[in-house]
């Protein structure tokens, strides 16, 4: 199994600023992903974080807005850039090990 | 990308009642997973079903995979307040691709 931690757990940010969310996995995982979850909604995939190369983004998400790093097999960051109130959401990190995906507790972001 | 339809979207029941949640697709699932998410936490895997017609039990939870592998159900017997949460079905398009989730069923069990 894998235990995933995220920092910060929550933040309140001003419009136009950027926030970087960190994701740490306690074991080496083959795949890492970032999801967004709007209040009361399901999870929407933002991107796959690739080690040592550019992330693979889903339709509707772009690198300039959500730059992602993955320097090794256990760590990744997601930056939410030039934030607006529409970016208020929960951001979840996920790691894949075999057929199972494990999830972090999420980062609750509020943009004023 | 495979689309997953979940129903009902919301469910509020009294403690001790039974309930069933459904997950459907127009395409065949290679496999299907059910997750539960509680407030302030990430989703936690409950079960994976792979074979058409498969039935798996986890205490008071019974998971069924349709014979044609296009639908699945989650049945909870004698629901308890601790069952409250968001229930999500999820699948992969292939191999190591990320999970795609249904919209979820938000269950509230009232004591």
Contacts between the chains, C-beta under 8 A, distances in Angstrom:
chain1	res1	chain2	res2	distance
A	4	B	42	7.3
A	30	B	96	6.5
A	31	B	96	5.6
A	31	B	98	7.0
A	33	B	98	4.6
A	40	B	106	7.2
A	41	B	103	7.2
A	41	B	104	7.6
A	42	B	86	7.9
A	42	B	88	6.1
A	42	B	101	4.8
A	42	B	102	6.4
A	42	B	103	4.7
A	42	B	104	4.5
A	43	B	43	7.1
A	43	B	88	7.2
A	43	B	101	4.7
A	44	B	101	7.9
A	45	B	98	5.4
A	45	B	99	7.9
A	45	B	100	7.0
A	48	B	98	6.0
A	92	B	42	5.4
A	94	B	42	7.5
A	94	B	98	7.3
A	94	B	99	7.7
A	96	B	96	6.6
A	96	B	98	7.4
A	99	B	31	7.4
A	99	B	48	6.5
A	100	B	45	5.9
A	100	B	48	7.8
A	101	B	45	7.5
A	101	B	98	7.3
A	101	B	99	5.3
A	102	B	42	7.8
A	102	B	45	7.9
A	103	B	42	2.9
A	103	B	43	5.2
A	103	B	44	7.5
A	104	B	42	5.3
A	105	B	40	6.6
A	105	B	41	5.3
A	105	B	42	5.4
A	106	B	40	7.4
A	106	B	41	7.3
A	106	B	42	5.7
